[in-house]
Amino acid sequence: MEYVTYEEFNKMNMKIGTIMEALPIPETDKLLKCQIDFGEVDENGNRKLRQIISGIHEYYPDLSVLINKQVLYIVNLEPRKIKGYESNGMLMAVDGIDGKPVFLVPEVKVGVGSKVR
């Protein structure tokens, strides 16, 4: 196992976001283009959603179960193009016993953009 310093770990910005929209990416079986609410606003005070691409579609064919779900994300990764779509963060999940990803979620509802401490 490779260790990281506490200073390196502290650079990670992890927040709870609410999935507002999830759409399949054409010509893929796994990828979803999700719009996530982290409580961010633009210069006019309008709610700003962040696009994050996640490879979870094969496990969630019914996308409606994802809407309004609060999930843990890393939000300060460099933007990355995946199949031509920009992703601005990473969904955090663990491997379930059946191989299906299990989301890391708060025990109770929290405010969007709540920071992990």
C-alpha positions as YAML, in Angstrom:
chain: A
units: angstrom
residues:
- id: 1
  name: MET
  ca: [0.00, 0.00, 0.00]
- id: 2
  name: GLU
  ca: [1.23, 3.46, -0.87]
- id: 3
  name: TYR
  ca: [0.66, 6.11, 1.79]
- id: 4
  name: VAL
  ca: [-0.29, 9.73, 1.24]
- id: 5
  name: THR
  ca: [0.49, 12.53, 3.64]
- id: 6
  name: TYR
  ca: [-2.22, 14.33, 5.58]
- id: 7
  name: GLU
  ca: [-1.39, 17.43, 3.53]
- id: 8
  name: GLU
  ca: [-2.06, 15.50, 0.29]
- id: 9
  name: PHE
  ca: [-5.32, 14.08, 1.67]
- id: 10
  name: ASN
  ca: [-6.46, 17.54, 2.79]
- id: 11
  name: LYS
  ca: [-6.23, 18.74, -0.82]
- id: 12
  name: MET
  ca: [-9.22, 16.54, -1.70]
- id: 13
  name: ASN
  ca: [-12.53, 18.39, -1.60]
- id: 14
  name: MET
  ca: [-15.35, 15.92, -0.95]
- id: 15
  name: LYS
  ca: [-18.96, 17.09, -0.84]
- id: 16
  name: ILE
  ca: [-22.45, 15.70, -0.83]
- id: 17
  name: GLY
  ca: [-24.31, 16.44, -4.05]
- id: 18
  name: THR
  ca: [-27.87, 15.76, -5.12]
- id: 19
  name: ILE
  ca: [-28.43, 14.06, -8.48]
- id: 20
  name: MET
  ca: [-30.88, 16.25, -10.37]
- id: 21
  name: GLU
  ca: [-30.69, 14.58, -13.79]
- id: 22
  name: ALA
  ca: [-29.18, 11.38, -15.18]
- id: 23
  name: LEU
  ca: [-29.11, 10.67, -18.91]
- id: 24
  name: PRO
  ca: [-27.47, 7.80, -20.80]
- id: 25
  name: ILE
  ca: [-24.55, 8.68, -23.04]
- id: 26
  name: PRO
  ca: [-25.28, 7.42, -26.56]
- id: 27
  name: GLU
  ca: [-23.31, 4.43, -27.85]
- id: 28
  name: THR
  ca: [-22.27, 3.33, -24.34]
- id: 29
  name: ASP
  ca: [-23.76, 0.77, -21.97]
- id: 30
  name: LYS
  ca: [-22.26, 2.11, -18.75]
- id: 31
  name: LEU
  ca: [-21.97, 5.88, -18.86]
- id: 32
  name: LEU
  ca: [-24.43, 8.40, -17.50]
- id: 33
  name: LYS
  ca: [-24.25, 12.16, -17.84]
- id: 34
  name: CYS
  ca: [-25.43, 13.46, -14.49]
- id: 35
  name: GLN
  ca: [-26.26, 16.99, -13.40]
- id: 36
  name: ILE
  ca: [-25.38, 17.40, -9.74]
- id: 37
  name: ASP
  ca: [-26.49, 20.12, -7.33]
- id: 38
  name: PHE
  ca: [-23.75, 21.14, -4.89]
- id: 39
  name: GLY
  ca: [-25.49, 24.35, -3.83]
- id: 40
  name: GLU
  ca: [-23.30, 26.44, -6.14]
- id: 41
  name: VAL
  ca: [-24.68, 29.63, -7.72]
- id: 42
  name: ASP
  ca: [-23.55, 31.67, -10.72]
- id: 43
  name: GLU
  ca: [-22.80, 35.40, -10.75]
- id: 44
  name: ASN
  ca: [-26.54, 36.15, -11.07]
- id: 45
  name: GLY
  ca: [-27.46, 34.05, -8.05]
- id: 46
  name: ASN
  ca: [-28.95, 31.22, -10.13]
- id: 47
  name: ARG
  ca: [-28.39, 27.62, -9.07]
- id: 48
  name: LYS
  ca: [-25.50, 26.12, -11.04]
- id: 49
  name: LEU
  ca: [-25.37, 22.37, -11.63]
- id: 50
  name: ARG
  ca: [-22.15, 20.47, -12.21]
- id: 51
  name: GLN
  ca: [-21.88, 17.77, -14.91]
- id: 52
  name: ILE
  ca: [-20.26, 14.52, -13.78]
- id: 53
  name: ILE
  ca: [-19.94, 11.41, -15.93]
- id: 54
  name: SER
  ca: [-20.36, 8.13, -14.06]
- id: 55
  name: GLY
  ca: [-20.06, 4.52, -15.23]
- id: 56
  name: ILE
  ca: [-23.08, 3.20, -13.33]
- id: 57
  name: HIS
  ca: [-25.82, 2.85, -15.97]
- id: 58
  name: GLU
  ca: [-25.61, -0.95, -16.18]
- id: 59
  name: TYR
  ca: [-26.44, -1.11, -12.45]
- id: 60
  name: TYR
  ca: [-29.20, 1.51, -12.58]
- id: 61
  name: PRO
  ca: [-31.29, 0.91, -15.71]
- id: 62
  name: ASP
  ca: [-34.19, 2.73, -14.02]
- id: 63
  name: LEU
  ca: [-32.68, 6.21, -13.86]
- id: 64
  name: SER
  ca: [-35.59, 7.53, -11.80]
- id: 65
  name: VAL
  ca: [-34.14, 5.87, -8.66]
- id: 66
  name: LEU
  ca: [-31.11, 8.16, -8.94]
- id: 67
  name: ILE
  ca: [-33.00, 11.45, -9.06]
- id: 68
  name: ASN
  ca: [-32.79, 13.45, -5.79]
- id: 69
  name: LYS
  ca: [-30.36, 10.91, -4.31]
- id: 70
  name: GLN
  ca: [-27.64, 12.47, -2.15]
- id: 71
  name: VAL
  ca: [-24.22, 10.99, -2.90]
- id: 72
  name: LEU
  ca: [-20.57, 11.67, -2.03]
- id: 73
  name: TYR
  ca: [-18.36, 13.20, -4.72]
- id: 74
  name: ILE
  ca: [-14.81, 14.47, -5.09]
- id: 75
  name: VAL
  ca: [-15.31, 17.91, -6.60]
- id: 76
  name: ASN
  ca: [-11.80, 19.29, -7.12]
- id: 77
  name: LEU
  ca: [-10.43, 16.89, -9.71]
- id: 78
  name: GLU
  ca: [-9.22, 18.40, -12.95]
- id: 79
  name: PRO
  ca: [-12.02, 18.36, -15.56]
- id: 80
  name: ARG
  ca: [-11.77, 15.34, -17.84]
- id: 81
  name: LYS
  ca: [-13.33, 14.49, -21.21]
- id: 82
  name: ILE
  ca: [-15.06, 11.12, -21.29]
- id: 83
  name: LYS
  ca: [-16.57, 10.08, -24.65]
- id: 84
  name: GLY
  ca: [-16.60, 13.76, -25.63]
- id: 85
  name: TYR
  ca: [-18.39, 14.96, -22.48]
- id: 86
  name: GLU
  ca: [-16.69, 16.99, -19.78]
- id: 87
  name: SER
  ca: [-16.77, 15.52, -16.29]
- id: 88
  name: ASN
  ca: [-16.20, 17.84, -13.33]
- id: 89
  name: GLY
  ca: [-15.85, 15.49, -10.39]
- id: 90
  name: MET
  ca: [-16.08, 11.86, -9.36]
- id: 91
  name: LEU
  ca: [-18.83, 9.84, -7.75]
- id: 92
  name: MET
  ca: [-17.67, 7.82, -4.74]
- id: 93
  name: ALA
  ca: [-18.97, 4.27, -4.24]
- id: 94
  name: VAL
  ca: [-17.77, 0.94, -2.90]
- id: 95
  name: ASP
  ca: [-18.15, -2.53, -4.39]
- id: 96
  name: GLY
  ca: [-21.19, -4.27, -2.95]
- id: 97
  name: ILE
  ca: [-21.28, -7.97, -2.14]
- id: 98
  name: ASP
  ca: [-23.10, -8.60, -5.45]
- id: 99
  name: GLY
  ca: [-20.61, -6.43, -7.38]
- id: 100
  name: LYS
  ca: [-23.09, -3.58, -7.75]
- id: 101
  name: PRO
  ca: [-21.71, -0.21, -6.64]
- id: 102
  name: VAL
  ca: [-22.99, 1.01, -3.29]
- id: 103
  name: PHE
  ca: [-23.12, 4.78, -2.93]
- id: 104
  name: LEU
  ca: [-21.57, 6.50, 0.05]
- id: 105
  name: VAL
  ca: [-24.51, 8.48, 1.36]
- id: 106
  name: PRO
  ca: [-25.28, 10.52, 4.47]
- id: 107
  name: GLU
  ca: [-27.27, 8.74, 7.18]
- id: 108
  name: VAL
  ca: [-29.76, 11.60, 7.20]
- id: 109
  name: LYS
  ca: [-30.57, 14.27, 4.60]
- id: 110
  name: VAL
  ca: [-27.99, 17.08, 4.62]
- id: 111
  name: GLY
  ca: [-27.67, 20.39, 2.81]
- id: 112
  name: VAL
  ca: [-26.42, 20.19, -0.78]
- id: 113
  name: GLY
  ca: [-22.72, 20.91, -0.95]
- id: 114
  name: SER
  ca: [-22.09, 19.72, 2.62]
- id: 115
  name: LYS
  ca: [-18.36, 19.23, 2.96]
- id: 116
  name: VAL
  ca: [-16.88, 15.98, 4.25]
- id: 117
  name: ARG
  ca: [-14.82, 16.52, 7.39]
...
